[in-house]
């Protein structure tokens, strides 16, 4: 019996290409694992009206962790048009499989390391080494939305929030609302995760990225919890900044920061910004981590026009593998993989098109595997 059981979800488009590359380095590492393929993505939406079938959720619940490729998402009307004819008009609504997996499995911490590896021609600067921890289950991505606005909801707003009076005469079909939903327990969980990460990796600061001067109730709750939890980590300094200022400072002085923590939307924004500082989407990877499960993925999307061409940079998926190995306490293998990645980047002989080369996805993976 294998030591690890890993759910294998390539998904759509180039997700299949980059997980094939991941398989090359995992074979070279001789990880003692069973890889169990699962169904997820656009094809299952079209055929079944469900891009994340229940059988796949059951698979996740019976494995140690998941390695994920990418999924295709389209707007609501376009998604419905692509449903099988017998499913159209029957009330099926497309939702993001990755968001649902985060919520169903309580993968509340989205951890996105952003490290500039020397020799990467796409680095903004060579001394960047930071990580973004993003709350993964609530905030503006909680999926609580209204359109048109139900009359009962509008009446409750008018009764309890005087600021809504100026919308009282607006037709309900002309109002759309997305709820920024925070709970104190989720704020505590992501902030504590950030401080624990900082302690584990000897990082000197944790920076809370919010907008509490405007979003007073939700941002205020996050700030209050951060200040409370920071007292338990006297060796780590808590910094607080607004999301707009953070974007400016990350461009100006990214080397000053080590651990950033934010709510779902703000964390999404700054993690993409940070990814570009260290090479762009080809180097953007993440772990969706809860207390009992984790899912690891490149964050570049499915890029359907490149599907099957083996053109895209596999580094994000290979770094996702490194992160998965660390989660599985396979530290020696994780270090060997990262050392091989560093060598391939610095030597510059195998580079995909985004880095100015002409190597394929699999050729880069094979070069990494050769050094392993």
PyMOL commands that set and color helices and strands:
alter all, ss='L'
color gray80, all
select helices_A, chain A and resi 14-29+42-48+54-61+76-81+85-87+97-104+151-160+162-167+172-174+184-200+216-230+243-256+264-277+281-283+304-306+315-327+331-347+353-355+361-371
alter helices_A, ss='H'
color red, helices_A
select strands_A, chain A and resi 4-11+33-37+65-70+109-115+129-135+145-146+177-178+205-210+237-242+259-262+285-289+294-298
alter strands_A, ss='S'
color yellow, strands_A
deselect
rebuild
show_as cartoon
